[in-house]
Amino acid sequence: MSESYAGKINRKLLKKRRIINAAAGREPADLVLKNAVYVNVFSNELCHADIAVAEGLIVGMGHYSGIVEEDLSGKLLLPGFLDAHIHLESSLVSPTEFVKAVLPHGTTTVITDPHEIANVMGTDGIEYMLQATEKLPVDVRFMLPSCVPATPLDESGALLDYRAIDSFYDHPRVQGLAEMMNFVGIIAGDDQPVEKIVAAQAHHKKIDGHAPDLQGNDLNAYIAAGVYSDHECHDLSDAIAKLERGQFIMIREGTAARNLKALAPLLCDKYSERCMFCTDDKHPSDLLEKGHIDYIVKEAIALGADPITAVKVACHNAARYFLLNNRGAIAPGYLADFVVIDNFENFDVQQVYKRGERMVDHGVLKDFPAPQIEQYLVDRSHSTFHMGTLSASDFTDARPRGIIGMVPGEITTVDAGYSDRIDVEYDVLKIAVVERHKNTRHIGTGFLQGYGLRSGAVATSISHDSHNIIVVGTNEQDMADAANRVAAMGGGIVVWDQGTSQAEVPLAIAGIMSEEPLVTVNEKLEHAKECAFTLGVSRGVDPFMTLSFMALPVIPTLRLTTRGVFDVSQQTYV
C-alpha cells in the first residue's frame, strides 16, 4: 500500500523536527565530530568547531554533544569529493566494485555518462546502470548519452534519438545530457543533435560539452546552442577561451587523458570558481595505484594550487554546477559526506563518512549490499554478441589497404601509406573491426604500424565507441581464433598465439565490464599485458587501451570502422 501524501508530510515533519532540535542543541546529535578543523568553502578558510550530524545531515557547527562522538584533533575535515564526469564502464568492473574502489579515496558522488553500455544495449543499458547504482554509498548521478552511435560511421548496438532518452529525464538521479561530441552537427544546425539539446533544455537540465580546440565563431555557435561545460581542454588557451564565453571547465586527469598539469594555472582566484575535477576514464591499475579525485587534489597542491582552492574545486564547484545544492560543503543542511585526512602535504585519506555513517576507517571499507537488477536486464547484458564463427578467410583481402601509423604516447595516428600484406619485420600488422551486435558480418580490415606484435594476435571487445571486436595480428588464423574466443566468453580481452589462448580478461557484462572484484580484474589485465609484451608489443604501448581507440572515427588521422580504413581529416575511406 502506497504512502498517502499526508502520511509522507507527517513522516518528514518528524524528521525535520529532529534536525531542528539537534541543531538547536535541545537534543543530542546522532554524531558529533569534536574539535574538527574543517575547510569552509564559503569563506575559503580553515575553521574550528564541533560538527553535529542528525538524520544524515549536518545540523550545526559550534559546541555540541552527540550519541556518538569522534575526536578529530590533529586532523583535517573536508567535504566528500565529486567526480564531474566519468564513464563507470571504463573501470572494467561493476558499479558496486567501482564504489568499493573509490569510496576509500573520499569520493562520495560521481556524475556518470553510461555512453559505453548504451552503445551496446541502447536504453536497456541506461536502465541497467540506473538499477546497478541504486542506493550505493557513493551517489551516482547520470547524464544521458548524447551520441549513440558516436558518429553515423559507427555500427553500434542501438540508435538513440531524443525520443528514446526523453523519459529518463524524469528519473530523480538524471542531471542532464552528457558530452555533446557531435559539435560539427551542432555548429551546422543539424536536426538530430540540436533536438537533443532542445529536449534537455525543455526539462531544465544541464548539457555537457566535448569540443577540443574549437575556436572563434564555431565555438560561439556551439556554446550559444546551450552547451554549458567542456572537459576536453588540453591547453590553457583553449580553456580560457571557453571560460571567457561562460563555459565551466572540467579539469580532466584520468587514465587515457591527463590535462591537470597544463590546466593547473586555472586554479587561481580569477578562474577557479568555474572549474571542477573529473577523470573521464579510470582503469583498474590507476584506481588501485593512484586513487581517484584525492589523487588529483594532491597533485594540484603539488603543482602550486592553494589547498583550499583545490578542495573546493573537488567538491563544491561541481555540486553547484549540477544543482546538487545539499552537498559539497560543511554547513547546516548539507549532506554529512566527509573526508578525514592527516594534512594537506600527505593528503592521506583516513576516514570517509557518507550521510553521517562512517564507511571507511583507515582503508577498511564497511560492507554494503549490491543493488538488485531486474533479471531481464541481467540476461540482456550477458547476451550481447550476435555474430557467426569467424575463419581466416574472413580477414583475407588481397587489395591494398591503408596503414594506420601509431604515434608514440598518443591516441592520434598518421597516414603511413598502403599495404597488401602483413610484414612483421617492418611492423606492419593486420587490424580488423568485426561487427558483433546485429550479425551483419561486416568486417573492416586494414594495417597497423607501431604496435610491435611479433607473433599471434590480440583481440578485445572494448572498442570505442561502438564496442565491436577489434583484433590485430601477425596472421589471419590467429586473428580469427582470438576474435572467436572473445565472442565465446561473452566479451573481454584475449591474447592468442600458436593456436592457444595465452591470457584472457573476461568482461561478461555487455562485453565491457567484469563481474569479478577490481583486484582480480587488474591482476588478469596486468598478466595479459605481460603476455602481449612477450609476443612483441612495444613496452611503451598499452596493448589494449591503445587498440580500443583505433576504431573511434573522430580522432585524426586514420581510424578503422566495420567498413574499412577511414581518414578522419578528409572524411573519406581510403
N, C-alpha and C positions, 0 to 999 in steps of 0.2 A: 504494500500500500504506500503510495507516494505521500510525502510530507505536504501538509497544507501550507498556504502562504503565511497564515497566522502562526502556525507552528514553527515555521522557519524563522520568522521575525522574533518570536519568543526565545528560540534557541540562541540566536545571535545576540539578543539583548542580554541574556545571562552571561555570555562570553564577553560582551563589551563591558558589562559592569565589573567583571573580574579584572579586566585590563585596567579600567579606571581606578578601581580600588587599590590594585597593586602599584600603579603609577603614583597615586596619592600617598602611598605608604600606610594605608589603612589595613592592608593585608600583606602578608609576606609574599614576595615574588616566587615564581617557580624555580628560578635560577638567578643567582647574583654572581657576576664576575667581579670580585673585590679587587680594589687597588689597580684598576686597569689603566694603562697608558694606551690611548687609542687614537687612531687617525680620524680627525674631524674633517670630512671632505667639504664642509660648508665654510669653515673658517681657515682651511688649509694650514692646520697646525696639529701638534700633538696635545691632547688634553688628558687630564687625570680625573677619574671618578669611578664609583661603582656602577656597573651596567646591570640593570634589572630586566628580567625577561619573564613574561607571563603569556600563556596561550600561544607560544611560538613567536611572539612579537617582542621587540624592545619596548619597554614601557617607561624607562627613565634613566637618566644619568645623574648621580648625586651620591647620597648616602642611603643605602638600602640594606635590608636583611631578607634572606630567602630561605625556602625549604632546602635548597641545595646551594652551597656557596663554594666557589673556587677562587683561590688566591692567585692573581696574575702578577704579583710583584716581580719586577725584573724582566717582564716580557712585553711584547707589543701586540695590540689587538687591532685587526684590520677587518673591513667588510669582506664578505665572500667574493671571490673573483668571478668574472663573467667573460666567456669567450663569445665575441660578437659574430663570428661566422666560422662554422666548421661543417664538414661533411662527416658525420659519425662513422659512415661506412669506411672511411679512409683508415680507421684504426684496425680494420680487418676482423673485428670481433663484434659480438652482440652489444647492444646499448648497455645492458647490465654489466658486462665485462668492462666496457669503456668507463662507466661510472666508478667501478672499483679501482680503475687506474688513476682517474683524475681527482676524485674526492680527497685522497690523502695529500694532494698538492694544493688544496684550498679552493678548487673550482666548485661553485655551488649553483651556477646557472650557465647553460650554453644555448646558443641560437644555432640551430642546425638547418641545413638545406638538404632534404632527402633526394637530391638530384640523381645520385648514383642508382639507388634502388628503384626510383621511378622510371629510369631509362630501361630497366629490366621488367618491372611488374606494373608500370603505369600507376593508376590511382590506388591499386591494391598495395603497392609499395609504400605509398604515403600512409595509408591506413595501418599497415604493418608496423611502421616506425612509431606512429602515434600510440598504438597499443603497447609496443615494446618499451616505451619510455614512461608509461603512466605510473605516477606516484613513486618514481625513483628518488633517492636522496640527493640527486642533482636535478634541478628543474630544467627540463628540456623543452625549449620553445622552438617553434617552427616558422621558417619562411618557405613558402610554397615554390616548387621548381618552376622557373620561368621558361626554360628552354629544353623541352623533351620532344624530339631529339635536339641535340645541341645545334645542329645545322641540318638543312634539307639533304645533305650528302650522306648523313648517317642512317644506318638501318638499326634502329633500336627496337625494344620490345613494346613501345607504345608511342602514340602521338597525342600530346595533351594540349588542347586549346584552352581558352579562358573558361569555356563552359565546363570542361572536365574537372577543373580545380575549384570552381566558384563556391561550391557548397562547403569546402574545407575552411573558408574564411570565418564561418560561424563557430568553429572549434575554439574553445577558450585558450588554447595554447598556440594558436596560429597568430603570428605578429604581422605577416605581410607577404610580399612577393620577393623571392630570392634573386640573387645576382642576375641582372638582365644582360646576358652575354651577347645577345644579338643587337649590339649597338649600331651596326650597319643598318639593320632593319628599322630601328627607332629613328635614326637620322633621316632615312629615306621616307619615313611616314608609312611604312608597310602596315597593313591592317592587323595581321596576326599578333606581332609583338606589342603594338600600340594598344590593341584591345585588352591585353593583359594588364597593362598599366592603368587604363581607364577603369577596368573592373576592380582592381585593387584599391584605387582611389575612391570608388563608389562605396567600398566597405571601410573607408577611412583607415587604410593600412599603409605601412611603410613599404617602400620599394628600394631594394639594394641594387648597387651597380657593379659593373665589371667592364671597364673601358680603359685598358692600358694605352698610354701615350696619346689619347685623344686630345686634340688641340683646337683652338680658335672657334669658329662658328659651329663646327661639328660638335665640340664639347658643349657649347651653349645650347644647341638643339637637344642634345641628349639630356642635359640637366633640366631644360625647360619642359621636357616631356613628363618630368615628375620623378626622376631618379635622385635619391637623397644621399647616397653614400658610395664609396668605392674602396675596394681592398686590393686593387691591382697596381697601386703606385710602387714603382721600384726605384724612383729617384725623387729628389727633393723638389725639383722644379715642376714635375708632374703633379705632385701632391699639393703644392702651394697654388697652382693654377686652379685646381678643383676646390680647395679651401676658399679661395677668393671669390668663387662663384657659388659658395654656400653649401657645398657638399661636406659631409662628415668623412673623415679618413680613418679607415680601419688599418692600423699598422700590423702587417702580417709577419709572423715568424713561425713557420711551420716546418714540415719536412721537405716538401717539394720546392717551396719558395721561402726565402729568408730576406726580409726587407727592413728589419729593425735598424741595422747599422746605418743604412742610407737615410732612413727617416727619423733617426733619433733627434735631430735638431728641431723637430716639431714639438718635442716635449718641453716646451717653454711657456712662459706666461702668455705670449702672443697667440699661440696656436693650440695649446694642449686641450682647451675646452672642447674642441671639435674633433678630438682623436679618441680612439679606443683600440684595444688589442684583439687580435684574432689569430687563429692558427690555420684555418682553411683545410689543410690536410695534416694529419698527425699519425705517423706509422708506429707500430708496436715498439721498435727499438728506441725511438725518440721519447715515447711516453715513459718507458722504463728507465732510460739512462739520464734524460734531461728533466722531465716533468712536463708541465703544461703552462698555464698563464703565469704561475710563480716563476718559472724559468725566464719568461720574457721580462717580468718586473725586475728580477735580479740582474739580467743583462742590461736593461735600460739604466739602472742605477750605476752599474759598472761603466757605462758609456757616458756618465756625467749628468744624468737626469736627476732632478730633485726627488728624493724618495717619496714624499707625499704626493707630488705630481704623478709619479709613476703608478702609485697605488690607486689614485683617483681615476686615472685612465683605465686601469684594470678592472674597475667595478662601477663607479658612479656614472661615468660618461656614457657607457653603453646602456646602463639601466635607463638613463634619461632619454637617450635616443629611441629606444624601443618602447618607451612609455611604461616601463616596469617601475612604477613610482613608489613601490614599497620595498625596494632593495637597492643595494649599492651604497649604503651609508649606515653609520651607527648613530641613530637618533630615534626619539619616541615615534612609534607607529610603523617602523621599518621591520622587515623580517629579521629574526635573530640568526642571521647567517654570518658566522665569524671565522676568521683565521687567526690563530695564535702563532706568532713567530718569535725567534730568540732576539734578533736585531736586524737592522737593515743591511748590515755588512754580510752576514752569513745567509740571511733570509731562509732559515731552516724552519719549515712548517712543522709545528709540534702538535697542535690540536686543530680540529675543524668541527664547528658546530653548524647543524642545519636545523633551522626553526627552533633553536634553543636546545636541541638534543646533540650531545657530543657523539659524533660519528667516527672521529679519528682521534686516537691518542698515541702520539709518538710512533706513527706508522701503522698502528694496529687498527684495522677497519672493523667497525661493528657490522654484524651480519644484517642483511636486509633481504626481503623476498624479491624474486624476479617477477615482473608483471606477467599476467596471463594473456596469451594471444589467442585469438579466435582460431580454431582448428583449420578452418578453410584457408586462412592466410598462412598458417604454418605449412600446410600441404602445398599451397601455391608457391611459397618461397623455396620449396625443395623440389620443384618441378619446372625449371626454367630453361632446360636445354631441349630444343626441338630441332634435331638435325640427324642426318644419316651418318653411317660409318664412313670414315674417310680412308682413301688409299693414296699411295704415292702419286698416282696419275692425276689426282685432283690438284696437285701442286706443280705439275709438269707443264711447261709452256715454252716453246722454242722461240717465241717472239722476244725481241729486246724489250726490257722494262727499265724504268727509272731506278737509279741508285740513290737511296736516301743516305746522305752523309751526316753522321752524327758529329756534334760539336762537343768537345770535352767539357764536362761540368755544366752543360746547358741542356735544356729540352728542345731548343731550337735546332733546326737541321739545315743543311745546304744541299744544293743540287750537285751530285757527284757524277753526273753523266748517265750512261746506259750500259746494260749488260744483258747477255742472253744465256748466261750460265753462272753457276756458283764457282768461285775461285778462292779457296780458303787461304792460299798463300798471299793473296792481295787483300785478304779480309773482306771479300765480297760474299755475303751470305744471302740466302733466300729468306724472304719475310712474307707472311701471308696473314690476312684477316678473314676469318671464317664466320659467316652469319650463323647465329645459333638460336635466334628467338622464334623464327617462323618457318624453318626448314625450307628456305628459298634456294639453298645450295649455292648461294652467291659466295665466291671466294676471290678476293683481290690479292694479286701477287706482285711482288717487286723485289728489290735487292736492298741490302743494308750494309753500310761500311762504317767501321769504327767500333763495332760491338766486340770483336775479338774471338768469338767462339771458334774452336779448332776441331771439335768433334761433337756429334749428337745434335740435340735440339732443346729449346726452351719454349714452353707454352704457358699462357695464363689467360684466365677469363676476366681479369681486371684490365680493361682496355677502354680508356676514356674516349667518349663519354657513354657510348652505347653498350660497352661491356660484351662485345663479341669475343671470340677466341682470337688472340694474336699469337703467332708462333714464328720463331726464327730458327734456322737450322743449316747444317752443312750438307744435308741430303734430304730428299723428299720423303723417303720412307720413315726416317726418324721424326720428321715433322708431322706426318700423318699419325704415327703412333702416339706422339706426345699430345696432339690435339684430341685424339680419341680418348686418351686417358683422362684429360681434363673433363671431357663430357661425361665419361663413365663415373667420375667422382661427384658429379653434380656441381662442378666448378672448382677452381683452385689454380695452383701453380705446379708445374711439372718440369723437372729436369730429366732428360731422357738421353740414353746413349747405348749403342750396340744392342738394341732390342729390349732393353730393360729400363725401368724407372730408377733413376739414381736418387731422387729426392722428390717429396710431394708435400704440399701445403693444402689440405682440403678446405674449401670455402663453400660449404653446403647451403648457406643462406643466400639465395639469389645468385650464387656463383661469385659473390664478392665479400661475404663475411663468414667467419668461422663460428662454430658452436663451442669451441674449446676455450679454456682460460687464456688470457693475454700472454702469460709467461710461456705456455705451451706453444702458442702460435708463433711467438717470437723465436723460440728455440728451433722450431721447424723451418721458419723463414731464414734464420741465420745459417742453418745446416744446408738449406737449398742454395743459398748464395755461395757458400763454400764449394759446393758441388759444381755450380756454374763456373766459378773461378778456376776450379781444377780442369774443367773442359776448355779453358782458354779465355773466358770472358775477361776483359780488361779490368784490373783491380780498381781503376778509377771510375768504373761504371756500376751503378746499381742495376743488377741484371733484370729486375722485374719492374721497378718504378720507371726506369728509362723506357723499357719496352712498352709499358702501359700507355705512354703518351704518344707513341708513334702513330696511333690511329685517330688522333684528335685533329680534325682538319680546320683548325682555327689558328694554329701556331705555325709560323713560317719555318722552312720554306716548303719542303716536301713532306707529305704525310701519306698514309695508306688507308684506304677505305675498302669496303667489300667489293668495290668496283675497280680498284686499281690505285696506282700512284697518282697523287693529286698535288698540283702546285698551288699552294695557298695564296701566294703573292699574285699569280696570274689568273687564279680561279679557273684552272683548266686541268684536265687529266693529261698525263704525259706517258 
